[in-house]
Amino acid sequence: MSAAVASISADDARDLLVDLVETPSPTGEEDAVAERLVDFFEAHDREVWIDDIGNVRAPADDSVLLTSHLDTVPGDIPVRIDDSEYDEGIRAGEALWGRGSVDATGPLAAMAVAAVRTGVSFIGVTGEEVDSRGSRHVVEDRDSGPDAVVNGEPSGWNGITLGYRGLLAGTYVATSESGHSSRPENNAVQDAIRWWSQVEAEFEEDEWGPVFEQVTPKPTQMKGGLTEDGLSVEATMEVQLRVPPRLTVEEVREIADGYLEGVGSVHWNDKVEPVMQSSRTKVARAFRVAIRQADGDPRLLRKTGTSDMNVFAQHWDCPMVTYGPGDSDLDHAPNEHLALEEYDRSVDVLVDVAERLQEGDK
């Protein structure tokens, strides 16, 4: 599908970025930022709509799909522009402060500008910070995948992310009869602690190995004690395990379930497989060339968390990377900010990459 190609100045590209960051979009409240993106695409004669789940869809040349998420985590950071110091070849200059400037409204704006400049496909997805419902809807809704994917998350203008760990998350529940605390039998709280201690011991951290290659178990919430009627002790624990590409989510689940030993149960409610892409795909090559053309030294990254790229890789057999301006150490941070010159460079790199991938398909 062909689409209109428009020239967008650096000032207009920055205006879009500022507008999007100034528009609050915590998960579940993405409507206003979605409408701003629709206005942007319509102003440049692009077909665009908001689908049933709130994604912004602007289909065009599918030689590459540029996509990032609309939502941010909560947090009110006053939006302002001031001067800051930066590394990685970026001189001191103006920086935009505000929630989402890095994760991932900066990458989102850069993707939108590059999509309009080159005529490639764009999707802004909802819910990435919670359950990736937007990307899950996209892969279920499309008959087939694009030829390539660039997923928008902060990597730095000269970095490309090739891998993410997967996620296994669930709720452990145990119940025991009530009794005096002096009795030797375990109660449900002890059962929960015992189970999780064994899981942690199984995946004990190797201080000499990269975190990316290890399973990281993490309890995120625990409740326990007597029930209201005083007849039972109950315990619930919310847990997460980050899964490296050397394992599958199912393999980690079987190991964790093996320590239940008939006491308690786990409802595994979120499963995301890990992803690791080759550095030799056409997308990775295009980024390396484009970054060098912009006088950068390409950095190949692996992230210990997860992203929508995990979802896309489970369903689409095409090369993909994650890319975007910003320092990922500032994700969700109270001092989240983005160098505007880095944003400019990332847009130029994305345009270069999209044009190379379009040429490769001719």
N, C-alpha and C positions, 0 to 999 in steps of 0.2 A: 504494500500500500504506500503510495507516494503522499507527501505532505508538503505544505508550503514551507519554504526556508526563509528566515528573516534575519536581518542584521540587528543585533542588539548591542548598544554601547556598553562600555564598562560601567558607566555611571548608572545606566538603567538596570544592569545586572545587580549592582549594589543596592539600588532602590528596592528591587524585589526581595533581596535578602533581608533588608531592614524591615520591610513591611511584614514579612513572614515571621520574623523573630518578635516583632511588636504585637503579633496576634497570638494570644495564649492558646495552646493546643495540647493540654494534658490528655492522656488516654481517655477516650470516651467523649471528648469535647473538641473534635477536630473539624467541625463543620465550617467554622469561619475561615480557617486556613485553607481548607479545600476550596471554598468559594473564591478566595483570592487567587489561587492557582488557576481555577477555571477562567477567571477574568483575564489572567495573563495569557493563557493559550488562545482564548477567543480574540484577544486584541491583536494576535499575530496570525489570524486566519487558520488556526488549527482546530480540527475536530476534537471535542473534549466533552466528557460528561462525568457525573458522579454516580457510581454504581450502587447497588442495593445495600452494600455494607459500608459505604462511605469512601471507597477508594476513588481517586481522581484518575481517569483513564483517558489517555491521549494517544491512540494507536496510530502508527505510521510505518516507516521502514523498519522491519523487524530484523534487519541485519544485526542490530543490537537493541536491547531494551535497557533504558536507564530508569532506575527505580530507587526510591528511598521512602522513609516513613514520615507520615504527617504528625505523629504524636510525639510528645515529650514527656518526661517525668514531671511531677509537680514541683513548684518552686518559683517564687517571685524574685527575679533578679532585675533590678531597674535597667531598662534598655538605654545604653549610651554608647557614644564613640569617643575613645580617647587614645593617647599614645602609649605604646607598650614595647618591650624588648622581646625579640623572638630569635630562635635558633633555626637550624636547618636551612641556611641560606636566605632567610627572610630578614630584611633590615628592620631597624626600629621604625614604627609607623603606626597608622591608625588601627585600632581594634574595636570590634563590635562586641559589647557585653550584653548578655541576656540569656534566659533559659532557652535551650535549643540551638544556640549559635553554633555549637559543636555537634551535639547529638540530638537530632541529626538534621536540623533545619538548614544549616550551612550546606551540607551535602545535597539536601533536597533542592535548594535554590539553584545550586550549581548544575544539577541534573536537568532541571527545568529549562534553564538558559541554554545549555548545550543541546537539548532536544530540539528547541525552536531554531537554533542556529544551523542545525544539520538535517532536520527532518526525520529524526529517528523516533522510535516509540518511547513513551514515558508512562509510568504509573507511580502515583503517590499512594502508599498503603497505610491503613489504619492499624492501631493496636499492637505495634511491634514491641513496645515496652512491657506488655503484659502477656499476650498469648499469640501474637502474630496472626490474628484473625484475618487481617487484610491480605497478607501474602497467601495464606491458606485458601482464601476464597478465590484469589487469582488463579492458582494452579488447578483448582477444581473447575473453574469457569471456562478456562481456555481449552480449546480442542488440542492444541499443540504448543510447545514452547517456542521462544524466539531462537534465532541463530546463536545469540550470545547474550549474556547478562552482565551489567555493571550495577552492583548493589551499593547504595549510598550510605556509608558510615565513615566517621573520621579515621583517616589513615595518615594524615599529613599529605601535602600536595605532591610529595615525591615518594610516597609509600603505596604499595598495593597489598591487600590482605588476601592470602590464598587459602587460609584454613581457619576453622572455628571448631572448638569442642562442642559435643552434643550435650543434651540435658535430659535427665531422668528425675522427675519430681513426683512426690506422692505424700499421702497422709497415713501414718501408722496409728492404729487404734488397738488398745488392749483394755481388758476388764478383769477384775478379780473380786473375790468376796471381801467385804470389809472385815476388819479384825483389829485387835489391839496392836499398836506399833511395836510391842515387845516380842511378838511372834516371829519365828525365824523364816517363815515362808515369804517368798517374794510377793509384793503387791504389784499392781499394774504399772505404777510409776517405775519401780525397779526393773520390771520386764522391759519397758521401753528403753531405759538407760542401758540395760545389758545388751539388748539387740543393737542399738546404735553404736555402742562401744566396740562390739565385734565387727560391725561394718567398717568403722573408722580404722580398726587395727588391720583389717584385710587390705585396705587401700592406704596404708601408712605412707606418708610423703617420703620420697627419696630426695634428700637434700642435694644430691649431686645431679639429679635428672631435671630436664626442663618441665615446668609446670604444665605446658601444653600437652605433654605426653603422659600425664598422670591423671588418675581419677581423683577428683576433689569432692569429698563428701561434706555437706554443710547442713546442719539443722537450722531452720529459720524461725521456728516457733514451737513452744511446748506448753501444754496445759495438763494438769492432773490433780487428782484428789478425790475426796468422798463425793458421791452423788448426792443430790438434794434429799433423797430418802434415807441416806446414811447406810444403805445396805451393800453398796459396792464401791470399789475404787476404780476410777477410769483414768486413762492417760491417752492423749493424742499428741502427735509430733509431726510437724510439717518438715519434710526433708528434701534436699536436692543433691544430686550427684552429677558432676560435670564429667563428660565421657570423651576421652581422646579418640582420634581416628583409628588407632590400633584395635579398638574394641567396638562392639555394637551396643546399643542401648539394651537390647535383649540379654546380652551376655552379662552386663552389669546388673540388670534386674534379677537374673537367676542367682547370681552370687549373693545379693542382698537378701533375697527371699530365703536362701539356704540357711541363714542364721536365725530365722523365725522359730524354728524347732517346735512348731505347733502352738506357740504362745504369741498371741496378737496377730494382726493382719495388716497388709498395706494395700491401699488403693492408689495405684500409680496413675495419676491423672494428666501427666504431661510427658511426652516422649519426643525428643528431637534428635535425629541422628547427627553425628559429627560430619564434617566435610573437610576435604583436603584436595585442592586443585593443583594440577601440575603448573610449574613455572614456564612450561614450553607451549602452552596453548596460544592460539592466535590472539586472544584478548590480553594475556599477560605480556606477550611480545609487543603488541601495539602500545601498551602502557610504558614498557621499558624504553621503547624508541621515543615516544612522545615526551617522556620526562627528561631524557637526555637532550632532546631537541630544545627543551626549555632550560638547559644548563643545570639540570639536576642529576643527582646520583640515585638511581632507583633503589628502594628498599623493599625487600620481600618480607611480609609479616605473617605471623600466626597469632590468633587471638584466643584467649582462654575462656571467653564467654561464648554466646551464641548470637546469631543474627538471622534476618530473613533469608540470607544466602543458604543456610541449612535447609530451609523449607524448599527453596527453588531447586537445590541440588538433589533432593529426594525425588522430585517429580520430572525434572527436565534434564535430558541428556544433552547438554550443551556446555561449552566452556563459560566460566564466569569468574569474576573477581569482585572484591569489595573495595571501594575507593571513595575518598572525600576529603575536603579540607578540614583541618582542626587537629588538635592534640587530644588523643583519646583519654589521656590522664585527667582531662577536664570534664569527661562525661559525668553528668548528674552532680557536678561539683558546685559549690556556692559561688565560685569565681569563674564560671564558664564564660569564655570569650574567644573570639576568632580574629586573627589578623586579616584585615581586608585585602592586603596584597596577596596573602596565601589563597584567599578565596578567588581572587582574579586569576592567579596561576592555575588553580584547579579547573576553572572553567575552560581555560585555553587547552589544558591537557585533555579534558573530556572531549572537546571539539575535535582535537587532533585524532584521538583514539576513534571516535565515531566515524570520522571521515576515512580513516584507514580501514576500518572494518567494512564500511560501505564499498570502498574501492575493491576490497578483497572478494566481494560477492558479485562483482560485475564480470 
